[in-house]
Amino acid sequence: MARVPVALVRCESYDPEVVHTAVERAFDLLGGAESLLPRKGTCLVKPNLLSPSRPELAITTNPEVVKAVVTEVQKVVESVVVGDGPGRGDTLGAAEASGVASACRDAGVSVIPFDEGTEFRLPEGRLCKEFFLALPVVQAAAVVSVAKMKTHGFMGYTGAVKNLFGCIPGTRKAKYHLRYQEKDEFGLMLLDLLAAVRPAVSVLDAVVAMDGDGPSHGRPRPFGAILASADPVAVDSVALRLAGVDPRVVPYLKAAGDYGVGAVDSGDVEVLGDPPESFNIKDFRMPGGDRHRSLLRFGGAVKKSITARPVVNFSKCTGCAVCQRSCPPQVISMSQKKAVIDDSRCIRCYCCHEMCPSGAIDLRMGPVARVLDRFIDSLSGK
């Protein structure tokens, strides 16, 4: 079987010319935009606009990367639009705050909201056979995913595949968190979503990634790369291996490997461009909540004693109630202008942590996990 090509291009700054050259090279390595995209119809460029956040925070796809990708797409496609369904705020507000709206104006394209959606049937879905997708996603002749490389409290990592969750409008995402509360189930749902959206090409902004407490409150981490492929699973797998992380620790990539969706293993990928060994990525910090995933199969009290739980930091909480509105099972209330989480009903989806604009939701490890961490660290001499 032919190996899946993934373009890997060194890019160590967001200087417009440097980014443009890197993105252009990435497309060229894959045969050019003309080999990836249809000429007729509208192409939707879908960045990560998680929240209205400044670009230097590394929460959203950098505007220079978005503009460079739009420029490549415009070489082939007659009509291009940019859109996403943010988890907090609205599309246009997130686009303005992140600089993406300004970049789009420079490129002569519109940013469109994901306010309206439609049911999309997927009879072949392994777990989810119907999605509520934003209309621009369904109506597009092609979708180009332009993701941000970040860690993620629930999935461990978010990149090219997880970026597609933004194709589900706003608060509709809560339904999927409620239905697929287990990490393995949620990961498999994301593979079904990938089958529904079918992006023509996936680009990953890993110039500055985010590690640690992602996807909103982690550390901007210089990574120095642009990746691209027609296979988003391959993009994510290559990026994680560059970071020294086994892709299969991420639930949706493990499921991809198990079901033969995309290229997860290094032997199935052909890296084009800069050699992976030339990237010196050290100490990339994954979120701590998944260190003992193998014990989660016991469920119940064992699961809750291992997984991280969201805890309100009252000194940071401003009483904005974003967490309350973002909580899929609605287990957060407001008391004396502070958030209160009912831990007994919490499903550990970490949407509150992800959406809090003040970073006032901490993820605190369970008691069993803390003991295991100390034991493992003592064995390793830490």
Backbone torsions as a table, in degrees:
resi	resn	phi	psi	omega
1	MET	NA	135.5	-179.2
2	ALA	-65.2	141.7	178.9
3	ARG	-76.7	152.0	-177.6
4	VAL	-84.3	124.4	179.3
5	PRO	-76.2	133.6	174.0
6	VAL	-128.1	123.5	176.7
7	ALA	-81.3	130.1	177.6
8	LEU	-127.4	114.0	-174.0
9	VAL	-126.5	129.1	177.3
10	ARG	-68.3	133.7	178.5
11	CYS	-153.9	106.9	-169.2
12	GLU	-106.5	6.6	175.4
13	SER	-152.0	164.3	177.2
14	TYR	-96.6	21.2	171.5
15	ASP	-56.4	129.5	-173.7
16	PRO	-53.5	-43.1	-178.6
17	GLU	-68.0	-39.4	179.4
18	VAL	-64.3	-44.6	-179.7
19	VAL	-65.8	-45.1	-179.7
20	HIS	-58.2	-44.8	-179.7
21	THR	-63.3	-41.5	-178.5
22	ALA	-66.8	-44.7	-179.3
23	VAL	-66.8	-41.6	177.9
24	GLU	-60.6	-42.4	178.9
25	ARG	-64.9	-40.2	179.0
26	ALA	-59.7	-45.7	178.0
27	PHE	-64.6	-41.6	179.9
28	ASP	-61.6	-39.6	179.2
29	LEU	-62.5	-26.4	179.4
30	LEU	-92.5	5.8	179.5
31	GLY	101.3	4.7	179.1
32	GLY	88.4	156.1	-178.9
33	ALA	-59.0	-30.3	-178.1
34	GLU	-65.3	-23.4	178.6
35	SER	-88.4	-8.1	-174.8
36	LEU	-112.1	-24.9	-169.4
37	LEU	-126.0	149.6	175.0
38	PRO	-75.8	151.1	-179.6
39	ARG	-81.0	-31.0	-176.0
40	LYS	-98.3	155.1	177.6
41	GLY	90.0	-174.9	-177.8
42	THR	-103.3	134.4	175.5
43	CYS	-102.8	129.0	176.7
44	LEU	-96.1	119.3	172.8
45	VAL	-94.1	121.0	-170.6
46	LYS	-116.4	95.7	176.4
47	PRO	-82.3	177.6	171.4
48	ASN	-94.2	107.9	176.5
49	LEU	-116.2	58.3	-173.0
50	LEU	-51.6	-41.9	-175.1
51	SER	-158.9	165.4	176.9
52	PRO	-71.8	89.3	-171.9
53	SER	-132.4	144.4	178.9
54	ARG	-65.4	145.2	-174.9
55	PRO	-61.1	-31.5	-177.5
56	GLU	-68.2	-12.6	178.0
57	LEU	-79.6	-11.2	177.7
58	ALA	62.9	29.0	178.1
59	ILE	-89.3	-34.0	-176.8
60	THR	-116.0	163.3	175.4
61	THR	-61.4	133.1	-177.3
62	ASN	-64.0	138.3	-176.7
63	PRO	-60.6	-31.6	179.4
64	GLU	-67.6	-34.1	176.8
65	VAL	-68.9	-42.6	177.9
66	VAL	-59.7	-47.2	-178.7
67	LYS	-62.6	-41.1	-179.7
68	ALA	-65.1	-39.5	178.0
69	VAL	-67.5	-43.5	177.2
70	VAL	-56.8	-42.5	179.8
71	THR	-60.0	-41.9	178.4
72	GLU	-65.9	-43.0	-179.1
73	VAL	-64.4	-37.5	-179.2
74	GLN	-64.7	-18.9	177.7
75	LYS	-66.1	-20.9	-172.6
76	VAL	-121.9	-45.4	-169.0
77	VAL	-92.2	141.5	-174.8
78	GLU	-75.4	-25.6	-178.5
79	SER	-141.2	132.6	-178.3
80	VAL	-131.3	134.9	172.8
81	VAL	-130.6	160.2	179.0
82	VAL	-122.5	134.0	-179.6
83	GLY	-160.4	160.7	177.4
84	ASP	-162.9	164.1	175.1
85	GLY	-114.5	90.2	-175.5
86	PRO	-60.4	154.2	174.8
87	GLY	-77.2	-29.3	178.9
88	ARG	-131.7	134.0	-178.8
89	GLY	79.8	-168.0	-179.1
90	ASP	-111.5	166.7	-175.6
91	THR	-58.0	-48.1	-174.7
92	LEU	-68.3	-37.9	177.7
93	GLY	-65.4	-42.8	178.3
94	ALA	-65.8	-38.4	179.8
95	ALA	-66.1	-39.6	178.7
96	GLU	-66.8	-47.5	-176.9
97	ALA	-64.5	-34.7	-175.9
98	SER	-84.3	-8.9	-177.3
99	GLY	88.4	-4.6	-177.9
100	VAL	-69.3	-35.9	179.4
101	ALA	-62.0	-44.3	178.3
102	SER	-63.2	-41.7	178.4
103	ALA	-62.1	-39.2	179.4
104	CYS	-68.1	-38.6	176.5
105	ARG	-61.9	-41.5	177.9
106	ASP	-60.9	-35.4	-177.4
107	ALA	-87.3	-5.6	177.9
108	GLY	76.5	30.1	178.4
109	VAL	-124.6	161.1	-177.3
110	SER	-98.5	148.1	168.8
111	VAL	-96.2	126.5	-176.2
112	ILE	-116.4	141.5	179.2
113	PRO	-77.6	157.1	175.2
114	PHE	-103.5	53.6	-176.9
115	ASP	-78.0	-35.2	-176.2
116	GLU	-107.4	148.7	180.0
117	GLY	-146.7	177.1	179.9
118	THR	-149.6	155.0	176.8
119	GLU	-72.0	132.1	178.4
120	PHE	-120.2	118.0	-176.1
121	ARG	-86.5	138.0	-179.9
122	LEU	-133.4	79.6	-176.0
123	PRO	-57.3	-29.5	-177.8
124	GLU	-84.0	1.6	-179.3
125	GLY	-58.6	135.9	-179.8
126	ARG	-72.9	-33.4	-177.7
127	LEU	-127.0	-44.4	-177.3
128	CYS	-113.6	119.3	-175.1
129	LYS	-104.9	7.6	178.2
130	GLU	-157.6	133.5	177.5
131	PHE	-125.3	147.9	171.1
132	PHE	-96.3	103.9	-174.7
133	LEU	-107.0	148.2	175.7
134	ALA	-59.9	140.6	-178.3
135	LEU	-55.6	-43.1	179.9
136	PRO	-60.2	-27.4	178.0
137	VAL	-69.7	-46.2	-178.1
138	VAL	-68.8	-35.8	-175.2
139	GLN	-82.9	-14.8	-176.2
140	ALA	-70.6	143.3	173.3
141	ALA	-71.7	-27.0	177.1
142	ALA	-157.3	149.7	175.9
143	VAL	-116.3	131.4	174.5
144	VAL	-113.7	114.6	179.6
145	SER	-85.1	127.2	177.5
146	VAL	-123.2	87.8	-169.6
147	ALA	-91.5	168.8	173.5
148	LYS	-111.7	134.4	178.1
149	MET	-81.0	115.7	-177.7
150	LYS	-147.8	157.8	166.9
151	THR	-77.9	165.0	-175.5
152	HIS	-147.5	127.9	-174.9
153	GLY	-58.6	-36.0	-176.4
154	PHE	-90.7	-50.9	-177.5
155	MET	-90.3	-9.1	-177.2
156	GLY	88.6	-36.2	-175.9
157	TYR	-154.8	145.3	172.0
158	THR	-131.8	133.5	-179.5
159	GLY	-155.0	-130.1	-172.8
160	ALA	-64.0	-41.0	-178.5
161	VAL	-76.1	-51.5	-177.1
162	LYS	-62.2	-26.9	178.1
163	ASN	-56.4	-27.3	-177.3
164	LEU	-70.2	-15.5	177.4
165	PHE	-61.5	-24.4	176.4
166	GLY	-70.8	-6.8	175.3
167	CYS	-75.8	-10.0	174.9
168	ILE	-93.9	122.3	-174.2
169	PRO	-61.3	134.8	168.1
170	GLY	26.8	-117.0	-173.0
171	THR	-69.9	-11.1	177.6
172	ARG	-63.5	-22.4	-179.9
173	LYS	-61.3	-30.4	-177.8
174	ALA	-57.7	-35.3	-179.8
175	LYS	-57.8	-38.8	-176.3
176	TYR	-76.7	-32.5	174.2
177	HIS	-66.0	-38.0	-179.8
178	LEU	-71.1	-38.3	-176.3
179	ARG	-76.3	-36.0	-175.8
180	TYR	-119.9	76.3	-173.4
181	GLN	-79.9	-26.1	178.3
182	GLU	-80.7	143.3	-175.8
183	LYS	-61.1	-40.3	-179.8
184	ASP	-65.9	-38.3	177.2
185	GLU	-66.2	-44.1	-179.9
186	PHE	-62.6	-40.0	178.0
187	GLY	-62.1	-41.9	178.4
188	LEU	-67.9	-35.5	175.3
189	MET	-60.2	-39.7	179.1
190	LEU	-62.8	-34.3	176.0
191	LEU	-67.0	-36.9	174.7
192	ASP	-65.4	-39.5	177.4
193	LEU	-62.3	-39.1	176.3
194	LEU	-59.6	-40.9	178.4
195	ALA	-66.6	-30.1	179.3
196	ALA	-75.8	-43.5	-175.3
197	VAL	-82.3	-40.1	178.8
198	ARG	50.1	66.5	178.5
199	PRO	-61.5	139.6	-179.4
200	ALA	-72.2	-35.4	178.0
201	VAL	-152.1	146.4	179.6
202	SER	-123.5	126.5	178.3
203	VAL	-113.1	138.2	-179.5
204	LEU	-118.0	120.2	173.9
205	ASP	-81.1	100.0	175.9
206	ALA	-121.3	28.7	175.1
207	VAL	-64.4	-54.1	166.9
208	VAL	-124.2	113.1	179.5
209	ALA	-90.8	-173.8	171.7
210	MET	-128.9	128.5	174.2
211	ASP	-119.4	-178.7	-179.9
212	GLY	75.5	-123.9	-168.2
213	ASP	-88.2	49.6	-179.6
214	GLY	-74.5	170.6	12.9
215	PRO	-97.6	5.4	-176.5
216	SER	-121.5	-27.3	-170.8
217	HIS	-125.8	26.2	178.0
218	GLY	-87.0	-167.2	-176.8
219	ARG	-100.5	120.8	171.1
220	PRO	-57.3	123.3	-170.1
221	ARG	-124.3	108.2	177.0
222	PRO	-53.6	126.9	-176.6
223	PHE	-123.9	-36.6	170.2
224	GLY	79.5	35.5	-176.0
225	ALA	-146.7	148.8	164.5
226	ILE	-118.1	129.6	177.4
227	LEU	-120.8	151.3	178.7
228	ALA	-156.3	147.8	177.0
229	SER	-169.2	161.2	170.4
230	ALA	-74.8	-12.2	-179.1
231	ASP	-112.5	105.1	-178.5
232	PRO	-65.8	-29.0	176.7
233	VAL	-62.8	-42.1	179.1
234	ALA	-65.6	-39.8	177.6
235	VAL	-57.7	-50.2	-178.5
236	ASP	-64.7	-39.1	-178.5
237	SER	-65.8	-42.3	178.4
238	VAL	-65.7	-43.0	-179.2
239	ALA	-60.8	-43.6	-179.2
240	LEU	-67.3	-38.9	178.1
241	ARG	-65.4	-34.5	174.3
242	LEU	-60.3	-34.7	-179.3
243	ALA	-82.0	-2.0	-179.3
244	GLY	80.6	24.3	-176.4
245	VAL	-116.0	134.0	175.3
246	ASP	-69.2	119.1	-178.0
247	PRO	-55.4	-28.8	-175.0
248	ARG	-74.7	-3.1	172.3
249	VAL	-77.2	-13.7	177.3
250	VAL	-89.7	122.0	-172.2
251	PRO	-52.1	-43.1	-176.2
252	TYR	-74.3	-25.7	176.3
253	LEU	-79.2	-33.3	172.9
254	LYS	-62.0	-44.2	178.4
255	ALA	-64.0	-38.7	178.1
256	ALA	-60.6	-42.8	177.5
257	GLY	-65.5	-41.9	-178.7
258	ASP	-65.1	-36.9	-175.5
259	TYR	-99.6	1.2	178.8
260	GLY	70.5	34.1	177.8
261	VAL	-98.0	112.8	179.3
262	GLY	71.8	-175.8	-176.6
263	ALA	-105.8	109.6	179.0
264	VAL	-98.8	-43.2	-174.9
265	ASP	-81.1	145.2	-175.6
266	SER	-59.6	-31.7	179.9
267	GLY	-68.4	-15.6	-179.8
268	ASP	-95.8	0.9	-175.1
269	VAL	-119.1	139.0	171.3
270	GLU	-111.4	109.9	-179.5
271	VAL	-84.1	122.9	-179.8
272	LEU	-107.6	144.4	177.8
273	GLY	105.9	-126.3	-178.1
274	ASP	-81.8	136.9	-177.4
275	PRO	-66.1	137.1	-179.5
276	PRO	-55.6	-35.4	-177.3
277	GLU	-67.9	-12.7	178.6
278	SER	-81.5	-8.3	178.4
279	PHE	-94.4	123.9	-176.2
280	ASN	-105.7	77.0	-177.3
281	ILE	-97.2	113.3	-178.8
282	LYS	-119.5	148.1	172.9
283	ASP	56.0	41.9	173.6
284	PHE	-72.9	121.0	-172.2
285	ARG	-91.5	114.1	171.7
286	MET	-82.7	158.6	176.1
287	PRO	-63.8	148.3	-173.7
288	GLY	-78.6	-12.1	-170.2
289	GLY	-69.6	-14.1	-174.6
290	ASP	-107.3	11.7	-174.1
291	ARG	-62.3	-28.0	-176.1
292	HIS	-120.4	40.9	-177.1
293	ARG	-58.0	-32.0	-175.6
294	SER	-61.1	-22.1	-179.4
295	LEU	-85.5	-8.7	-175.1
296	LEU	-68.1	-19.7	-178.6
297	ARG	-62.8	-19.5	179.2
298	PHE	-74.5	-21.0	174.4
299	GLY	64.4	-167.3	174.2
300	GLY	51.1	-133.3	-176.3
301	ALA	-64.4	-33.7	178.7
302	VAL	-62.4	-44.7	179.8
303	LYS	-59.5	-46.3	-176.8
304	LYS	-70.1	-23.8	178.7
305	SER	-82.1	-10.1	-178.3
306	ILE	-106.0	-46.2	-174.6
307	THR	-72.8	151.1	176.5
308	ALA	-67.8	144.5	177.0
309	ARG	-118.5	144.8	178.6
310	PRO	-73.9	131.9	-178.8
311	VAL	-129.7	133.0	-178.4
312	VAL	-78.2	128.0	171.6
313	ASN	-90.7	99.7	-171.9
314	PHE	-64.6	-24.2	179.6
315	SER	-70.4	-22.2	179.3
316	LYS	-101.3	-22.3	-174.8
317	CYS	-65.6	126.1	-179.2
318	THR	-100.0	-2.7	-179.0
319	GLY	75.3	23.6	-177.1
320	CYS	-72.9	-20.8	177.2
321	ALA	70.6	14.7	174.8
322	VAL	-60.6	-41.1	179.3
323	CYS	-61.1	-41.0	-179.7
324	GLN	-62.3	-43.6	179.8
325	ARG	-70.9	-26.2	-176.0
326	SER	-88.2	-11.2	-172.2
327	CYS	-76.5	111.9	-177.9
328	PRO	-56.9	-46.3	-179.7
329	PRO	-85.1	2.2	178.2
330	GLN	55.7	55.4	179.9
331	VAL	-111.2	15.6	178.3
332	ILE	-112.2	130.4	176.9
333	SER	-121.4	169.1	178.1
334	MET	-113.5	129.0	178.6
335	SER	-134.1	121.5	-178.0
336	GLN	52.5	43.3	176.7
337	LYS	63.1	27.7	175.3
338	LYS	-131.4	147.2	179.2
339	ALA	-76.8	141.7	176.8
340	VAL	-129.8	125.8	-177.7
341	ILE	-104.0	128.7	175.0
342	ASP	-82.6	95.3	-173.4
343	ASP	-63.0	-28.6	-177.7
344	SER	-66.8	-23.2	-179.6
345	ARG	-110.8	1.0	-179.3
346	CYS	-68.3	134.2	-177.8
347	ILE	-97.5	4.3	176.3
348	ARG	61.5	41.7	176.1
349	CYS	-90.4	-19.5	175.9
350	TYR	66.0	22.0	175.6
351	CYS	-62.2	-34.9	179.5
352	CYS	-63.3	-43.4	178.5
353	HIS	-64.2	-40.0	-177.9
354	GLU	-68.3	-38.2	-171.9
355	MET	-92.8	-18.5	-175.2
356	CYS	-60.5	119.0	-178.1
357	PRO	-73.4	-13.8	-176.4
358	SER	-104.1	-1.1	-176.9
359	GLY	64.5	34.6	-174.1
360	ALA	-94.5	3.6	177.1
361	ILE	-110.2	112.2	176.6
362	ASP	-93.1	152.1	173.9
363	LEU	-104.6	113.0	-175.3
364	ARG	-107.8	125.9	-178.0
365	MET	-65.0	148.6	176.3
366	GLY	-69.4	161.9	-174.6
367	PRO	-62.1	-39.4	178.9
368	VAL	-65.0	-41.6	179.5
369	ALA	-62.7	-38.7	-179.9
370	ARG	-65.2	-40.3	178.1
371	VAL	-64.9	-44.2	179.4
372	LEU	-63.1	-39.7	178.0
373	ASP	-60.2	-45.1	-179.4
374	ARG	-64.4	-37.4	179.6
375	PHE	-66.5	-46.0	-179.2
376	ILE	-63.9	-41.9	179.8
377	ASP	-64.5	-35.8	179.4
378	SER	-67.2	-35.0	178.3
379	LEU	-69.6	-31.9	-178.7
380	SER	-88.8	-0.3	176.5
381	GLY	81.3	16.1	-179.8
382	LYS	-80.4	NA	NA
